[in-house]
Amino acid sequence: MNNLTSPTTVLSGMVLAMLVACASTDISTPASVETSDSVLTTSVRSGLANQPGLNPADIMVEVYDGEVRLSGFAVSPAEAEKAVAAARSIGGVKVVRNDLKVK
């Protein structure tokens, strides 16, 4: 019997074809974007923590595609502006959206 038409070879080929046809397609955000957003999030949080007189525990940081959103609470408008300036100073940050509320 020919090796290409043996029942085992044909069955193996059919199983392989079904596995390939059923494989899922990953439509998530590319790892490079996720990684850079993750790095930016960490950098912005670190930058906020290094600002004297700023309480970074009250500030949430979200980053998507280089755009930073600050939310949470600031004690004063000056503290909110300090947080925005700190976020803007991080390399790779494209835009900072200030959604901080003053207590």
N, C-alpha and C positions, 0 to 999 in steps of 0.2 A: 504494500500500500504506500502511496506517495505521502511524504511527511506533511505537506501542505494541506492535504485533504483528510488526514486522519481525524477521527472523532474528537480526540483530545485537543488537537490544534484548532479545529473549528470552534469547539466549545470555549476554549480559552480566548479566542478572538472575539467571540460574541460577548463574553463577560467583560472583556476589556472595553469593547465598544459601548456597552451599557454604562460602565463606570464613567467613561469620558462624557457620554451624553448627559448623565445625571449630575455631573460635577457642578457645584454652585459657582456663581460668578460673584466676586467680591466687588461691590460698588461703593465701598466706604471711602472715606477721605484717604488720600495717599499717606503713607507712613511719614514721608518727609514733612508734610504740612502738620501732622499731628505732633511730630517730634519738635518742630520749631515752635509750635504753639505751646507745647508743654514746657519747653526751655524758656520761652518768653514769660509764661505764667510764673515760673520759679524765679526768674530774674526780677520781674516786677515786684513780687512779694518780698524778695530780698531787698530791693531798693526801698520799699516802703518801711521795712524793718530798720533800715539804716538811717532813717530820717529822725533826728532828735525832735521830741515833742509830738510825734505822730504815733497813734495807737493802731498798728496794722491788724490787730485782732478784730477790730470793728469793720474792716474793709474787705469786701469780697472782690476777687480778681478773676475775670473770665477773659479768655483770649480765643479769638477765632480768626484765622488767616491774617494774623498780625494786628488785628483790631482789638484793643483792650477796653473792657467795660469795668468801671469801678462802681460798686454799689455797697450799700451799708450805711454807716453813720460816721459823721465827723463832728467834733465838738464845736467847730466854728467854720465860717467860710474860708478863713485863712488856712485852716488845717486841710480843708477839701482841696484848695488850690495847691497846697504843698504836695498832696498825694498825686494830683494830676501832673504837676511838674516832675515829680519823681518818676512817674510812669513814662512820661514823654522822653525822659533822658535815657531810657534803655534803648540800646541799639536794636533795630529790627521792628520796633513798634511803629506802626503806620499811623494809627489814629487812637486817641483816647476819648472814650465816651464817659462823661462824668454823671453818674446817677446816684451820687452820694447825697444823703439827707443830713441836714444840720440838726443836731439834737437841741 
